[in-house]
């Protein structure tokens, strides 16, 4: 049963994305009590790099105990999402295995997805039930492969240009 006031309705798609793409670094755009901890443990078990970027420095500080050589944490001021480096770190890989998008402000999400698209195998976007708010459409519909998890609100969408979702 999904509980937590809707804050982790992305769990099924995010966990499935990591399981279906068990290699390559992972990028989390927006830290959260549910996603950051889950990604940390899954990526640690898979021995892969996780980069978490968050606009609220105080919120990000909650996750500093998770920082390690395989879990990097970056503070990105709200007005700097448009210049945040979305390419994978040099020497790691040419592509992100999985990118999770759930950052604030929500208006930054669509542009971030567009910028990270050339570098991502799978992109998981949260809060997709109101695409006009987060600037998700028509962008998400332009991907080759798409799956929407709409059983619970907020919705989650998984997209890819390179491989079938499952």
C-alpha positions in Angstrom: 0.0 0.0 0.0 1.3 3.4 -0.9 1.2 5.8 2.0 3.1 9.0 2.9 0.6 11.6 1.6 1.6 10.9 -2.0 5.3 11.8 -1.6 6.5 8.4 -2.8 4.0 7.4 -5.5 7.0 7.3 -7.8 8.4 4.2 -6.0 7.1 1.5 -8.4 8.5 3.2 -11.5 11.7 4.4 -9.9 12.5 1.0 -8.5 11.6 -0.7 -11.8 13.8 1.8 -13.7 16.8 1.0 -11.5 16.2 -2.7 -11.7 15.8 -2.6 -15.5 18.9 -0.5 -16.0 21.3 -1.8 -13.3 24.4 -0.1 -14.6 25.3 3.5 -15.3 25.2 6.4 -13.0 21.9 7.8 -11.6 20.9 11.5 -11.4 18.3 12.7 -8.9 17.0 16.2 -9.5 15.3 17.1 -6.3 16.0 15.3 -3.0 13.2 13.7 -1.0 12.7 11.6 2.1 11.5 8.8 0.0 13.5 9.0 -3.2 16.9 9.9 -1.9 17.1 7.2 0.7 15.7 4.5 -1.7 18.1 5.6 -4.5 21.0 5.7 -2.1 20.5 2.1 -1.0 19.6 0.7 -4.4 22.6 2.4 -6.0 24.9 1.3 -3.2 23.8 -2.3 -3.7 24.3 -2.0 -7.5 27.7 -0.3 -6.9 26.8 2.7 -9.1 27.2 6.4 -8.7 24.3 8.5 -7.5 24.3 12.3 -7.8 21.6 14.2 -5.9 20.9 17.8 -6.8 18.6 20.0 -4.6 17.7 23.7 -4.6 17.0 24.0 -0.8 20.3 23.9 1.0 18.6 23.3 4.4 16.7 20.3 3.0 19.8 19.0 1.3 21.7 19.1 4.6 19.4 16.3 5.9 21.0 14.0 3.4 24.6 14.9 4.1 25.2 11.7 6.2 24.5 9.7 3.0 27.3 11.4 1.1 30.2 9.2 -0.1 32.4 8.7 -3.1 29.4 6.9 -4.7 26.7 9.4 -3.6 27.4 13.0 -4.5 25.2 15.8 -3.2 25.0 19.2 -5.0 23.2 22.4 -3.9 21.6 24.1 -7.0 20.0 27.5 -6.2 16.5 27.7 -7.7 17.6 30.2 -10.4 20.5 28.0 -11.5 18.7 24.9 -12.6 19.0 26.1 -16.2 22.8 26.1 -16.0 23.3 23.0 -13.8 25.5 20.4 -15.5 23.3 17.6 -16.6 25.9 15.6 -18.5 27.3 12.6 -16.5 30.6 13.3 -14.7 33.7 12.9 -16.8 35.1 9.4 -16.6 31.9 7.8 -15.3 29.9 7.2 -18.4 28.5 8.8 -21.5 24.9 8.4 -20.3 22.9 8.4 -17.1 21.3 5.0 -16.6 18.4 6.6 -14.8 17.4 10.2 -14.1 14.7 11.1 -11.6 13.0 14.5 -11.9 11.2 15.9 -8.9 12.8 19.3 -8.2 11.6 22.7 -7.1 10.5 25.0 -8.6 8.4 22.7 -10.7 8.7 25.0 -13.7 12.3 23.9 -13.9 11.4 20.2 -14.6 10.4 20.4 -18.2 13.5 22.3 -19.3 15.7 19.9 -17.2 14.2 16.9 -18.9 14.8 18.5 -22.3 18.5 19.2 -21.4 19.2 15.8 -19.8 17.4 13.8 -22.6 20.5 13.3 -24.8 22.4 11.8 -21.8 19.7 9.5 -20.2 18.6 5.9 -20.8 15.5 6.3 -18.7 13.9 9.4 -17.2 11.3 9.1 -14.4 9.2 12.3 -13.9 7.1 12.8 -10.8 3.9 14.9 -10.5 2.8 14.4 -14.1 -0.9 14.5 -13.6 -0.9 18.3 -14.2 1.5 18.6 -17.1 0.8 22.3 -17.6 2.2 23.1 -14.1 5.5 21.4 -14.6 6.0 22.1 -18.3 5.9 18.3 -19.0 3.8 18.3 -22.2 4.2 18.1 -25.1 7.8 17.1 -24.1 7.0 13.7 -22.5 4.8 12.7 -25.4 7.7 13.3 -27.8 9.7 10.4 -26.4 9.8 7.1 -28.3 8.7 5.1 -25.3 6.4 6.2 -22.5 4.6 4.6 -19.5 2.4 6.4 -17.0 1.7 5.2 -13.5 -1.8 6.7 -12.7 -3.1 4.3 -10.0 -2.3 6.9 -7.3 -1.8 10.6 -7.2 0.6 12.2 -7.9 1.2 10.4 -11.2 4.7 9.3 -12.3 5.8 8.9 -16.0 8.7 6.9 -17.3 10.2 7.9 -20.7 13.0 6.8 -23.0 14.3 7.3 -26.5 16.6 4.4 -26.6 14.9 1.3 -25.2 11.5 -0.2 -24.5 10.5 0.7 -20.9 10.3 -2.9 -19.6 
